[in-house]
Amino acid sequence: MAVHLSIGARVRKSPFFKASRDAGLAAASVYNHMYMPTSYGDPAAEYDRLINGVAMWDVAVERQVALKGPDALALARLLTPRNLDGLVIGQGKYVPLCNHNGVIINDPVLLQVAEDEIWLSIADSDIQLWASAVAGTLKAGCRCVRTRCLTTCDSRAKGD
């Protein structure tokens, strides 16, 4: 059964969407309200590039939710059970986000970008809405930061 994904105005396109189509995009999914390439038509060739060459992914679908204001850290502490004591600007931590019953609802990387600003690099969910509700009367707002992400994997790279 073939399923086709219609391209329309309700779902955002990344800055790399045209380049993905030009490179032979064969299939896409919707992730964080944006088209995410999932296949270029030849899984064996894609696997070979990943293992033996260079592979590139459009990861602009990843969202950064910013917690901003004097209570940004206090809000982050309400969202995760992870100990955030000693967090410094430029430091990232893996932080499970739990609802009021302790159920994990997302597992982003948290990054403190300024004294009064923390970013959550979230998986596919509307964490911005949830965090805004949890913020309540705290002096911290939530917004989605527009970023343009592209990643590469070079299997030939040597590193420590």
Backbone as CSV, one residue per row, in Angstrom:
resi,resn,N_x,N_y,N_z,CA_x,CA_y,CA_z,C_x,C_y,C_z
1,MET,0.839,-1.172,0.000,0.000,0.000,0.000,0.890,1.243,0.000
2,ALA,0.747,2.092,-0.942,1.506,3.342,-1.018,0.721,4.450,-0.336
3,VAL,1.405,5.221,0.464,0.812,6.370,1.128,1.617,7.593,0.688
4,HIS,0.928,8.636,0.311,1.598,9.853,-0.123,1.338,10.955,0.887
5,LEU,2.366,11.734,1.174,2.271,12.850,2.088,2.097,14.109,1.256
6,SER,0.996,14.785,1.457,0.733,16.008,0.697,1.556,17.161,1.259
7,ILE,2.111,17.945,0.377,2.881,19.117,0.773,1.922,20.306,0.797
8,GLY,1.825,20.965,1.948,0.885,22.079,2.064,1.391,23.137,3.018
9,ALA,0.583,24.145,3.224,0.969,25.298,4.039,0.831,25.047,5.542
10,ARG,0.124,24.014,5.962,-0.088,23.777,7.390,1.127,23.205,8.101
11,VAL,2.021,22.608,7.339,3.226,22.014,7.907,4.421,22.803,7.383
12,ARG,5.327,23.179,8.293,6.485,23.988,7.888,7.505,23.170,7.109
13,LYS,8.242,23.862,6.271,9.358,23.269,5.545,10.640,23.839,6.133
14,SER,11.653,22.999,6.264,12.929,23.485,6.792,13.635,24.310,5.716
15,PRO,14.648,25.061,6.095,15.424,25.806,5.099,16.121,24.873,4.109
16,PHE,16.236,23.589,4.470,16.928,22.608,3.631,15.969,21.736,2.831
17,PHE,14.656,22.036,2.891,13.662,21.180,2.240,13.870,21.095,0.733
18,LYS,14.095,22.223,0.068,14.311,22.200,-1.380,15.546,21.374,-1.721
19,ALA,16.628,21.559,-0.953,17.853,20.786,-1.201,17.596,19.291,-0.998
20,SER,16.765,18.939,-0.010,16.420,17.533,0.211,15.662,16.976,-0.988
21,ARG,14.728,17.756,-1.504,13.984,17.309,-2.693,14.915,17.181,-3.887
22,ASP,15.825,18.151,-4.051,16.787,18.098,-5.157,17.705,16.880,-5.043
23,ALA,17.973,16.434,-3.791,18.851,15.284,-3.556,18.124,13.948,-3.703
24,GLY,16.828,13.994,-4.042,16.096,12.752,-4.288,15.185,12.296,-3.177
25,LEU,14.734,13.209,-2.335,13.824,12.860,-1.247,12.687,11.990,-1.774
26,ALA,12.519,10.809,-1.161,11.477,9.880,-1.597,10.339,9.766,-0.582
27,ALA,10.623,10.048,0.698,9.595,9.929,1.728,9.903,10.907,2.862
28,ALA,8.838,11.353,3.509,8.978,12.269,4.635,7.898,11.958,5.656
29,SER,8.124,12.424,6.856,7.158,12.312,7.932,6.966,13.716,8.497
30,VAL,5.992,13.872,9.377,5.796,15.152,10.038,6.258,14.981,11.479
31,TYR,7.158,15.871,11.901,7.768,15.819,13.225,7.852,17.259,13.725
32,ASN,7.302,17.534,14.878,7.273,18.903,15.412,6.702,19.894,14.398
33,HIS,5.645,19.494,13.714,4.933,20.365,12.762,5.797,20.751,11.554
34,MET,6.765,19.902,11.192,7.651,20.183,10.067,7.906,18.882,9.307
35,TYR,8.088,19.007,7.984,8.430,17.830,7.183,9.839,17.366,7.532
36,MET,9.993,16.062,7.790,11.289,15.476,8.107,11.600,14.388,7.077
37,PRO,12.679,14.539,6.316,13.044,13.503,5.350,13.281,12.168,6.051
38,THR,12.730,11.099,5.495,12.930,9.768,6.074,13.531,8.774,5.093
39,SER,13.528,9.103,3.799,14.105,8.183,2.818,14.459,8.917,1.533
40,TYR,15.526,8.438,0.933,15.933,8.950,-0.381,15.821,7.855,-1.433
41,GLY,15.043,6.806,-1.114,14.676,5.800,-2.094,15.536,4.557,-2.167
42,ASP,16.735,4.572,-1.614,17.620,3.409,-1.686,18.224,3.168,-0.302
43,PRO,17.529,2.401,0.551,18.013,2.187,1.917,19.420,1.592,1.978
44,ALA,19.753,0.715,1.046,21.092,0.108,1.053,22.163,1.176,0.805
45,ALA,21.921,2.083,-0.128,22.885,3.152,-0.422,22.987,4.116,0.766
46,GLU,21.865,4.408,1.413,21.891,5.293,2.578,22.693,4.656,3.714
47,TYR,22.493,3.360,3.924,23.231,2.634,4.960,24.726,2.619,4.637
48,ASP,25.052,2.398,3.378,26.454,2.375,2.964,27.121,3.730,3.230
49,ARG,26.411,4.817,2.930,26.976,6.151,3.197,27.189,6.362,4.697
50,LEU,26.285,5.850,5.507,26.396,5.996,6.954,27.583,5.204,7.496
51,ILE,27.789,3.992,6.999,28.840,3.114,7.507,30.202,3.388,6.865
52,ASN,30.215,3.679,5.570,31.477,3.786,4.839,31.802,5.173,4.296
53,GLY,30.907,6.106,4.420,31.132,7.413,3.818,30.631,8.529,4.701
54,VAL,29.929,9.446,4.089,29.400,10.606,4.802,27.892,10.651,4.595
55,ALA,27.150,10.819,5.669,25.695,10.953,5.599,25.325,12.313,6.179
56,MET,24.300,12.920,5.625,23.845,14.228,6.094,22.347,14.154,6.361
57,TRP,21.923,14.781,7.452,20.507,14.793,7.813,20.043,16.209,8.052
58,ASP,18.847,16.479,7.588,18.168,17.734,7.889,17.482,17.527,9.232
59,VAL,18.021,18.112,10.279,17.432,17.970,11.610,16.814,19.288,12.089
60,ALA,16.395,20.105,11.137,15.732,21.362,11.481,14.407,21.108,12.201
61,VAL,13.934,19.867,12.195,12.699,19.531,12.902,12.874,19.600,14.415
62,GLU,14.116,19.537,14.881,14.350,19.637,16.318,13.948,21.028,16.790
63,ARG,13.306,21.100,17.910,12.835,22.370,18.449,13.606,22.733,19.705
64,GLN,13.852,24.006,19.848,14.449,24.547,21.063,13.355,25.352,21.762
65,VAL,12.984,24.924,22.942,12.021,25.679,23.737,12.817,26.477,24.756
66,ALA,12.655,27.787,24.718,13.392,28.670,25.620,12.541,29.014,26.833
67,LEU,13.120,28.834,28.002,12.539,29.292,29.259,13.309,30.567,29.586
68,LYS,12.626,31.700,29.640,13.338,32.977,29.775,12.710,33.830,30.865
69,GLY,13.572,34.395,31.693,13.133,35.288,32.754,13.890,34.990,34.033
70,PRO,13.685,35.813,35.060,14.418,35.613,36.309,14.143,34.266,36.974
71,ASP,12.991,33.647,36.670,12.636,32.351,37.271,12.826,31.184,36.292
72,ALA,13.633,31.356,35.246,13.828,30.286,34.251,14.360,29.010,34.897
73,LEU,15.347,29.136,35.769,15.905,27.950,36.431,14.881,27.327,37.379
74,ALA,14.123,28.145,38.069,13.068,27.621,38.956,12.046,26.830,38.145
75,LEU,11.680,27.337,36.972,10.739,26.621,36.105,11.352,25.306,35.641
76,ALA,12.605,25.329,35.215,13.264,24.093,34.775,13.257,23.050,35.887
77,ARG,13.446,23.491,37.122,13.437,22.556,38.260,12.055,21.946,38.489
78,LEU,10.994,22.673,38.123,9.646,22.113,38.236,9.374,21.070,37.145
79,LEU,10.066,21.182,36.024,9.809,20.308,34.882,10.563,18.984,34.936
80,THR,11.683,18.957,35.658,12.520,17.745,35.663,12.909,17.336,37.079
81,PRO,13.036,16.036,37.326,13.552,15.586,38.616,15.089,15.660,38.681
82,ARG,15.746,15.976,37.582,17.207,16.037,37.527,17.720,17.189,38.395
83,ASN,18.783,16.932,39.150,19.400,17.957,39.978,20.098,18.963,39.078
84,LEU,19.676,20.209,39.129,20.262,21.264,38.302,21.178,22.196,39.109
85,ASP,21.515,21.800,40.344,22.444,22.603,41.141,23.776,22.693,40.416
86,GLY,24.367,23.874,40.449,25.683,24.062,39.849,25.681,24.214,38.336
87,LEU,24.509,24.294,37.721,24.431,24.478,36.276,25.075,25.804,35.900
88,VAL,25.898,25.792,34.855,26.572,27.018,34.426,26.248,27.313,32.970
89,ILE,26.408,28.555,32.588,26.150,28.969,31.210,27.041,28.161,30.269
90,GLY,26.431,27.604,29.232,27.145,26.789,28.256,27.122,25.304,28.568
91,GLN,26.597,24.926,29.719,26.548,23.523,30.113,25.218,22.901,29.708
92,GLY,25.285,21.703,29.179,24.088,20.956,28.823,23.927,19.743,29.717
93,LYS,22.697,19.354,29.960,22.404,18.157,30.745,21.219,17.435,30.121
94,TYR,21.273,16.099,30.135,20.123,15.291,29.744,19.113,15.371,30.876
95,VAL,17.862,15.763,30.554,16.863,15.935,31.601,15.530,15.304,31.200
96,PRO,15.139,14.225,31.859,13.790,13.732,31.606,12.782,14.750,32.135
97,LEU,11.723,14.985,31.361,10.637,15.860,31.811,9.486,14.958,32.242
98,CYS,8.970,15.199,33.424,7.927,14.338,33.972,6.663,15.129,34.272
99,ASN,5.527,14.492,34.057,4.269,15.143,34.424,4.072,15.016,35.937
100,HIS,2.934,15.469,36.440,2.707,15.488,37.888,2.631,14.096,38.514
101,ASN,2.476,13.051,37.684,2.469,11.674,38.181,3.844,11.012,38.071
102,GLY,4.831,11.760,37.588,6.171,11.199,37.453,6.397,10.441,36.160
103,VAL,5.458,10.548,35.225,5.585,9.860,33.938,6.427,10.717,32.995
104,ILE,7.434,10.111,32.366,8.282,10.847,31.431,7.470,11.217,30.193
105,ILE,7.465,12.505,29.860,6.727,12.968,28.684,7.650,13.495,27.593
106,ASN,8.934,13.673,27.922,9.925,14.093,26.927,11.288,13.934,27.581
107,ASP,12.321,13.846,26.771,13.668,13.680,27.328,14.678,14.536,26.566
108,PRO,14.596,15.850,26.767,15.472,16.754,26.022,16.860,16.897,26.645
109,VAL,17.688,17.618,25.916,18.923,18.142,26.473,18.614,19.570,26.899
110,LEU,18.984,19.912,28.127,18.797,21.250,28.667,20.126,21.994,28.529
111,LEU,20.074,23.232,28.088,21.273,24.053,27.941,21.020,25.415,28.556
112,GLN,21.874,25.818,29.485,21.758,27.170,30.027,22.528,28.088,29.091
113,VAL,21.806,29.003,28.412,22.427,29.887,27.428,22.723,31.279,27.996
114,ALA,22.070,31.630,29.093,22.306,32.912,29.759,21.844,32.762,31.200
115,GLU,22.161,33.760,32.019,21.773,33.701,33.432,20.266,33.523,33.591
116,ASP,19.499,34.124,32.683,18.042,34.075,32.782,17.387,33.322,31.626
117,GLU,18.142,32.430,30.958,17.569,31.707,29.817,18.108,30.280,29.730
118,ILE,17.177,29.350,29.585,17.496,27.928,29.447,16.767,27.404,28.225
119,TRP,17.460,26.623,27.417,16.848,25.994,26.244,16.668,24.504,26.496
120,LEU,15.543,23.985,26.019,15.274,22.547,26.011,15.238,22.100,24.558
121,SER,16.107,21.172,24.176,16.113,20.630,22.821,15.229,19.390,22.831
122,ILE,13.967,19.588,22.442,12.930,18.581,22.677,12.761,17.586,21.530
123,ALA,12.180,16.443,21.894,11.721,15.474,20.905,10.348,15.939,20.409
124,ASP,9.665,15.129,19.657,8.410,15.497,19.019,7.265,15.611,20.023
125,SER,7.009,16.810,20.510,5.863,17.071,21.380,5.727,18.579,21.571
126,ASP,4.612,18.974,22.126,4.340,20.404,22.342,4.700,20.813,23.765
127,ILE,5.951,20.640,24.123,6.427,20.961,25.465,6.267,22.444,25.784
128,GLN,6.339,23.292,24.785,6.186,24.732,25.032,4.850,25.024,25.705
129,LEU,3.781,24.391,25.245,2.455,24.615,25.831,2.406,24.128,27.277
130,TRP,2.953,22.940,27.521,2.959,22.353,28.861,3.796,23.210,29.808
131,ALA,5.005,23.589,29.380,5.884,24.392,30.236,5.251,25.750,30.544
132,SER,4.556,26.329,29.581,3.869,27.610,29.815,2.810,27.461,30.893
133,ALA,2.095,26.347,30.880,1.068,26.113,31.897,1.702,25.891,33.268
134,VAL,2.793,25.127,33.314,3.475,24.865,34.584,4.055,26.154,35.158
135,ALA,4.482,27.058,34.292,5.097,28.313,34.740,4.184,29.100,35.665
136,GLY,2.876,29.015,35.433,1.916,29.689,36.311,2.283,31.127,36.590
137,THR,2.544,31.432,37.851,2.844,32.809,38.249,4.345,33.097,38.334
138,LEU,5.173,32.160,37.924,6.616,32.408,37.928,6.963,33.520,36.941
139,LYS,8.078,34.150,37.164,8.551,35.189,36.244,9.439,34.543,35.192
140,ALA,8.800,33.741,34.346,9.509,33.053,33.264,8.513,32.800,32.142
141,GLY,8.922,33.114,30.931,8.087,32.842,29.768,8.668,31.685,28.970
142,CYS,7.873,31.165,28.062,8.301,30.061,27.210,8.053,30.441,25.758
143,ARG,9.038,30.164,24.923,8.861,30.413,23.498,9.666,29.386,22.718
144,CYS,9.294,29.211,21.481,10.015,28.306,20.597,11.062,29.126,19.848
145,VAL,12.309,28.690,19.902,13.407,29.376,19.227,13.580,28.754,17.846
146,ARG,13.549,29.567,16.808,13.741,29.055,15.444,15.227,28.846,15.186
147,THR,15.618,27.617,14.999,17.003,27.296,14.679,17.032,26.562,13.347
148,ARG,18.183,26.531,12.718,18.361,25.828,11.450,19.487,24.828,11.635
149,CYS,19.112,23.565,11.813,20.098,22.540,12.143,20.298,21.564,10.991
150,LEU,21.537,21.246,10.760,21.936,20.251,9.772,23.059,19.473,10.429
151,THR,23.056,18.157,10.324,24.110,17.366,10.942,24.718,16.423,9.930
152,THR,25.959,16.090,10.153,26.649,15.139,9.287,27.257,14.039,10.129
153,CYS,27.471,12.905,9.513,28.148,11.782,10.152,29.162,11.267,9.136
154,ASP,30.430,11.397,9.474,31.498,10.915,8.606,32.120,9.709,9.276
155,SER,31.833,8.514,8.750,32.313,7.281,9.367,33.829,7.171,9.303
156,ARG,34.436,7.981,8.468,35.894,7.909,8.306,36.621,8.813,9.296
157,ALA,35.880,9.647,10.030,36.504,10.586,10.973,37.122,9.808,12.125
158,LYS,38.266,10.232,12.535,38.948,9.624,13.670,38.887,10.610,14.817
159,GLY,38.452,10.158,15.953,38.360,11.032,17.111,38.691,10.297,18.374
160,ASP,38.869,11.061,19.433,39.177,10.469,20.733,37.920,10.036,21.423
